[in-house]
């Protein structure tokens, strides 16, 4: 469990189409006595309204890929003509962001009684997608997002419960009544079972719900003694609802009650149906059958474009990719690196899941004494012990390894632009974005073929696969990269194929559009409990 995400404790699936979700035995018809049955249907000529709930959205707050997806997907959905609004957290500093300001304060009912909320508002992109950032009683005005010094804040359950209740009060306050409420990860998963019990209700039509799971390892697990903070009736304290091995799991509640559950790649969807990658929830996911789908994430190809990237000292395109070498030379000097061989980049959370502890130990074993193992630039933060490993690597090889502990948006772009290869030796990877950024910049990813890494990197065509996840396996991958680097023609051909890969959100957003329409067509997955 790390403070970076909070709430902490592998057959391929074909692309989703509207035919993938037939009505069946898990699609009960809602009786007429339940709110939402027989409610007016969405008019075909009105835009689809989506309320997108996420604890992170760039630039408001970011610890990883969730923030990037929560920005790029709503923008892509808006470009398709949908009316998308984003509900997020007002972490410390939101009022200093350009275009964001305190718009109003309001009071909403919560499990702790009436609670005052501050609502900051801003917009994203050319489409001006509205963002509503909430802070209940100053609970998010802290140095960290989910915790500090490698641990979680002890009141995270309280913080995110109150935040979720405030989010669900917004539609009535704003006069925005969504057709679909799309929650993301454990932080907003509580909204799914709460939605049918709102008083007053959210408009005349009970919205359909979608829950996206970005990483099964983070589940929002808390003691049953704090059940009251859910705001749900005791009937939800059951093994087929939120109860989880004598505790409660917010993520499980979302999985059990959402109309459709998604995760972020087809291969990860297959992997989490079985333990250990289901982290105790594989059976709940299998129970969802065809209502659990894997849709690949995309990337913002405007923000991540080597031809226009403002963070790059030298820009280039597929046609002018030779300029990449000029950028590399400049950045090597800037980072104080010398020697020969390829430039390897690492942009990652420094946690065991990412395999970066294995990589650090490998580099400390003496392989950097060989010139063919190249130069290294590493950016990230996370587990203090793994950070210390990397500090020792950089201390021992100051002219071969440049390390920055922390997050630096500009430097992450520079690493993608200047590097020859990007190492992504993850033990598991739900989707991953860095390998898609890398390919866009002609930087060849070296990946452990798991989850979205397997779905996005074609071995020997657009990148390299590790044969096994171990120090020896990583070394073999580095040696294969060095051999490729020493064959300029093959390197250029693979780099060209990688840069031609379309990882944009345009096509991915259409898959979500089809999924939303399917959620509206299907009967609700579950009836509300008394």
Helices and strands as residue ranges (DSSP letters): G 18-20, E 49-53, H 65-79, E 83-89, G 94-96, E 101-110, E 113-124, E 129-136, E 147-148, E 151-152, H 156-174, E 180-184, H 185-194, G 195-197, E 208-213, E 221-223, G 224-230, G 234-236, E 243-244, E 247-249, H 250-257, E 260-263, H 266-271, H 282-287, G 289-291, E 292-294, H 323-334, E 343-347, G 352-354, H 356-364, G 367-369, G 371-373, E 375-380, H 384-396, E 401-405, H 409-418, E 421-424, H 434-440, E 444-447, H 451-456, E 463-465, H 471-485, H 488-500, H 505-521
